[in-house]
Amino acid sequence: MSMKIREAVKTLRPYQWEPSTDELSKKLGLRKEQVLRFDTNTMPSPPKELLSKLAELLPGLGVNDYPDTSYTQLREGLAKYLGRRVEQLTVTTGADEALDIVAKTFIDPGTEALASKPTYSFYSTIVEVMGGRLVLAPRREDFSEDVDALLEACSRQTRLVFICSPNNPTGNLTDRSDIMKVLEESGCPLVVDESYAEFCGRTVVDLVDAYENLIVIRTFSKAFSLAGARVGYMVAHEKTVRLLNKVRPPNSLSVISLALAGLALENLELLRRNVQWVTEERERLIKALQVIPGLQVYPSQANFILIRFKTPPAPEAYRRLLQQGIVPRSFDEASGLGDCLRFCVRTPEENQALINALERLVTERL
């Protein structure tokens, strides 16, 4: 007996997950510690101070019971961190669950969502699984948001607009004035994905008071070093939060993840140190790579760098770097970035290994 499958799932283009470090080490014949993950946009090491504090709390955590389904304690911490009200916050299992909730709230079969190309490819997955279609407007040559092109692409079928700022994978910010223009002229809910906001110190969360159609998505995965804990959240007008909570599943976060995120908010000096060294190392890495011939290195406000390859071509560079245990993020031709690779910022020693490897690749081709 054949199973009946939704038509949207039959034609769905799945999100391309990164292979695990175990898979890569076996494939490459390297030890796990020799595999350098420049592809995941995460911090290179776990927050040991927070884990030590968590260990002290573990015996008293009620893992035998469900967490508070409203995640009140964490929302109170976030409200203080962001200068918002508790009612303007809802907590999710990472930013990706937040995106999934938004799509389930606004996308009907046959409707459309809108974003600028290139951007985070998971937007298309969540829209298409609901039977919708993601329409992509072109960015300018420097990857800045062409807000006029974005608004021109709006139609009667548009239910949702995505802006990623800083944008993944290009690293650039969208101007606050452009975000406000989309909020005022699109007539649609606007999702501003601020997963990397801590690295640039810029946010539009304060605009949720004035705009009911603004939904800002944030995460603990990047600057807080907690990608494995899977904690994200949304900031929106109280009315919009109530709407999103209709769709949000209860108890999707563990009491352990919630405790760890709470500790992170109580120890913000760790976050500040993370942000400082990452941004300093990012700028050092950009300067070192810019002098290598055959590479076009784009400026970034996030914890990663996009590089366009002329010599050697990006697919060749990807293969040769991978053989050395250096794992970049590659892109298909449909993304418009087939000649690019993306690298997240790692430790100074690991970043130097990347610089040396790229210098060798280029020198061998000259």
C-alpha positions in Angstrom: 0.0 0.0 0.0 1.5 3.3 -1.0 1.3 6.2 1.4 -0.5 9.4 0.6 1.9 12.3 0.7 1.1 16.0 0.6 1.8 17.5 -2.8 3.9 20.2 -1.2 6.2 17.6 0.3 6.5 15.7 -3.0 8.1 18.7 -4.7 9.9 20.2 -1.7 13.5 21.2 -2.1 15.0 20.1 1.2 17.4 22.3 3.1 21.0 21.1 2.7 22.2 20.2 6.1 25.9 20.2 6.9 27.4 16.8 7.3 28.5 15.9 10.9 32.1 16.1 12.0 32.0 12.3 12.5 31.0 11.8 8.9 33.6 14.2 7.6 36.4 12.7 9.7 35.6 9.2 8.4 35.3 10.4 4.8 38.5 12.4 4.9 40.5 9.9 7.0 41.3 12.5 9.6 40.8 12.6 13.4 37.8 14.6 14.5 40.0 17.3 16.1 41.7 17.8 12.7 38.4 18.8 11.1 37.9 22.6 11.2 34.3 23.6 10.8 34.3 26.9 9.0 30.9 26.1 7.6 28.5 26.3 10.6 28.7 29.9 11.7 29.0 28.8 15.3 31.6 29.6 18.0 34.6 27.3 17.9 34.4 26.2 21.6 31.6 25.7 24.2 31.2 28.2 27.0 32.9 26.3 29.8 32.1 28.9 32.5 28.3 28.5 31.8 28.6 24.7 31.7 30.3 24.7 35.1 27.5 26.8 36.5 24.9 24.5 34.9 26.6 21.5 36.6 25.9 23.1 40.0 22.2 23.5 39.1 21.6 20.0 37.5 20.7 18.1 40.7 17.9 20.5 41.4 16.4 20.7 37.8 13.0 19.0 37.5 13.8 17.0 34.4 11.1 14.6 35.4 8.5 17.2 34.7 7.6 19.5 31.8 8.9 23.1 31.7 6.7 26.1 32.2 5.1 26.2 28.8 5.2 30.0 28.6 9.0 30.0 29.5 8.2 33.0 31.8 11.6 33.1 33.6 13.6 33.1 30.4 11.3 35.7 28.8 11.8 37.9 31.9 15.6 37.7 31.4 15.2 38.5 27.7 13.0 41.4 28.4 15.7 42.9 30.7 18.4 42.1 28.1 16.5 43.8 25.2 14.7 46.5 27.1 11.3 45.1 26.0 8.2 43.8 27.8 7.7 40.2 28.6 4.5 40.2 26.6 6.5 41.1 23.5 8.5 37.9 23.6 8.0 34.2 22.8 10.7 31.5 23.1 11.4 28.8 20.5 13.6 25.9 19.8 16.3 27.8 17.9 15.6 30.5 15.3 14.5 27.8 12.8 11.4 26.8 14.9 10.6 30.5 15.1 10.7 30.7 11.3 8.6 27.5 11.0 6.0 29.0 13.4 5.8 32.2 11.3 5.3 30.2 8.1 2.5 28.1 9.7 0.8 31.3 10.9 0.8 33.3 7.6 1.3 31.0 4.6 -1.6 29.3 2.9 -1.3 26.9 -0.1 -0.8 29.0 -3.3 0.4 32.1 -1.5 3.8 33.7 -1.7 6.5 35.0 0.6 9.2 37.4 -0.4 13.0 37.8 0.3 16.1 39.2 -1.4 18.6 36.9 -3.2 21.0 35.6 -1.9 19.8 35.0 1.7 19.3 32.1 4.1 18.0 29.2 2.1 15.8 27.8 4.9 13.2 30.5 4.2 12.2 28.7 1.0 11.9 25.3 2.8 9.5 26.6 5.4 7.4 28.4 2.8 7.2 25.5 0.4 6.3 22.9 3.0 3.2 25.0 3.7 2.4 24.9 -0.1 3.6 28.4 -0.7 6.3 29.9 -2.9 9.3 32.0 -2.1 9.8 34.9 -4.5 13.3 36.2 -4.6 14.1 39.9 -5.5 17.6 40.8 -6.6 20.0 42.5 -4.3 22.4 45.2 -5.5 25.8 44.2 -6.8 27.4 44.8 -3.3 24.6 42.6 -1.8 22.9 45.5 -0.2 19.1 45.4 0.1 17.3 46.9 -3.0 14.2 47.8 -1.1 12.5 49.2 -4.3 13.0 45.8 -6.1 11.7 44.0 -3.0 8.5 46.1 -2.8 8.0 45.9 -6.6 8.0 42.1 -6.2 5.1 42.3 -3.7 1.8 41.1 -5.1 -1.7 40.2 -4.0 -0.4 36.8 -3.1 2.4 38.0 -0.9 1.7 37.1 2.8 5.1 37.4 4.3 8.5 39.2 3.8 11.9 38.1 5.1 14.9 40.3 5.7 18.0 38.8 7.2 20.2 41.4 8.8 23.1 40.9 9.0 22.4 38.8 6.0 23.5 35.1 5.8 25.6 34.4 3.7 26.7 37.9 2.6 27.3 39.5 6.0 25.8 42.9 5.2 23.2 44.9 7.2 19.9 46.3 6.0 19.4 50.0 6.7 16.8 50.8 9.4 15.1 53.2 7.1 14.7 50.4 4.5 13.1 48.1 7.1 10.7 50.8 8.0 9.8 51.4 4.4 9.0 47.7 3.9 6.9 47.7 7.1 4.9 50.7 5.9 4.5 49.9 2.2 4.4 46.1 1.9 1.1 45.6 3.7 2.6 42.3 5.0 4.2 40.9 8.1 7.9 41.5 8.0 10.3 39.0 9.6 13.7 40.5 10.4 16.1 37.7 11.1 18.7 39.1 13.5 20.5 35.8 14.3 23.8 37.6 14.0 22.8 40.9 15.6 25.1 40.8 18.6 28.1 40.9 16.2 27.1 44.3 14.8 25.3 45.9 17.8 22.4 46.9 15.6 18.8 45.9 16.1 15.2 47.0 15.2 13.5 45.3 18.3 12.5 48.8 19.5 10.2 49.1 16.4 7.8 46.4 17.6 5.9 49.0 19.7 5.0 51.0 16.5 4.6 48.2 14.0 2.3 45.2 14.6 3.6 43.6 11.4 7.2 43.4 12.6 8.6 40.1 13.9 12.2 40.0 15.0 13.9 36.6 15.3 16.9 36.2 17.5 19.0 33.2 18.8 21.4 32.0 21.5 23.2 29.8 18.9 25.7 32.3 17.6 27.3 35.0 19.9 26.2 33.1 23.1 28.0 29.9 22.0 24.8 27.8 22.6 24.0 26.3 19.1 23.7 22.8 20.7 21.2 24.0 23.3 18.7 25.1 20.6 17.2 28.2 22.1 15.7 31.1 20.0 13.0 33.7 20.4 10.8 36.2 18.7 10.2 39.8 19.6 6.9 41.4 18.3 4.0 43.5 19.3 1.9 41.9 22.0 -1.0 41.2 19.6 1.3 39.5 17.2 2.9 37.4 19.9 -0.5 36.2 20.9 -1.1 35.2 17.3 2.2 33.4 17.0 1.6 31.5 20.3 -1.5 29.9 18.8 0.9 28.0 16.6 3.9 27.6 18.9 4.1 24.0 20.3 4.2 23.7 24.1 7.3 22.2 25.8 9.6 22.1 22.8 12.5 23.3 24.9 14.1 21.2 27.7 14.5 22.5 31.2 18.3 22.1 30.8 18.4 24.3 27.7 16.2 26.9 29.4 18.5 26.9 32.4 21.6 27.3 30.2 20.1 30.2 28.3 19.1 31.8 31.6 22.6 31.5 32.9 23.9 33.1 29.7 21.7 36.2 30.3 23.0 36.4 33.9 26.6 36.3 32.6 26.6 38.9 29.8 30.3 39.6 30.2 31.0 36.3 28.5 28.9 37.5 25.5 30.7 40.8 25.4 34.1 38.9 25.4 32.9 36.6 22.6 31.7 39.5 20.5 34.9 41.5 21.0 37.3 38.8 20.0 35.2 37.6 17.1 34.8 41.1 15.6 38.6 41.8 16.1 39.5 38.5 14.6 37.0 38.9 11.7 38.7 42.2 10.7 42.2 40.7 10.9 41.1 37.8 8.8 39.5 40.0 6.2 42.7 42.1 5.9 44.9 39.0 5.6 42.7 37.5 2.9 42.2 40.7 0.9 45.9 40.7 -0.1 45.7 37.2 -1.6 45.4 37.4 -5.4 42.3 35.9 -7.0 40.1 36.4 -4.0 37.3 39.0 -3.6 36.6 39.3 0.1 33.4 41.0 1.1 33.0 43.1 4.3 30.9 41.5 7.0 29.0 42.6 10.1 28.5 38.9 11.3 30.8 36.2 12.4 31.5 34.9 8.9 33.1 36.1 5.7 32.0 35.5 2.1 34.8 35.1 -0.5 34.4 35.1 -4.3 37.0 32.9 -6.0 38.6 33.6 -9.3 41.7 31.5 -9.0 41.2 28.7 -8.2 37.5 28.3 -8.9 35.3 27.9 -5.9 34.5 24.2 -6.4 38.1 23.3 -6.8 39.1 25.4 -3.7 36.3 23.6 -1.8 37.6 20.2 -2.7 41.2 21.0 -1.9 40.5 22.7 1.4 38.3 19.8 2.4 41.1 17.3 1.8 43.1 19.3 4.5 40.2 19.2 6.9 39.1 22.8 6.4 35.4 22.8 5.8 33.9 25.8 4.0 30.2 26.4 3.2 29.7 26.0 -0.6 26.7 27.1 -2.7 25.0 25.8 -5.8 24.7 27.9 -9.0 21.0 28.6 -8.4 21.9 30.7 -5.3 23.9 33.1 -7.5 27.0 32.3 -5.3 28.4 29.2 -7.2 31.7 31.0 -7.4 31.8 31.8 -3.6 32.6 30.1 -0.4 31.7 31.2 3.2 33.9 30.9 6.2 33.0 31.5 9.8 35.5 33.1 12.2 37.3 30.6 14.4 40.3 30.9 16.8 43.3 32.9 15.7 45.3 29.7 15.2 42.6 28.1 13.1 42.1 31.2 11.1 45.8 31.4 10.4 45.6 27.8 9.1 42.9 28.9 6.7 45.0 31.9 5.5 48.0 29.7 4.9 45.9 27.1 3.0 44.4 29.7 0.7 47.8 31.3 0.1 49.1 27.9 -1.0 46.1 27.2 -3.2 46.5 30.5 -5.1 50.3 30.3 -5.3 50.0 26.9 -6.9 47.7 28.2 -9.6 49.8 31.3 -10.5 
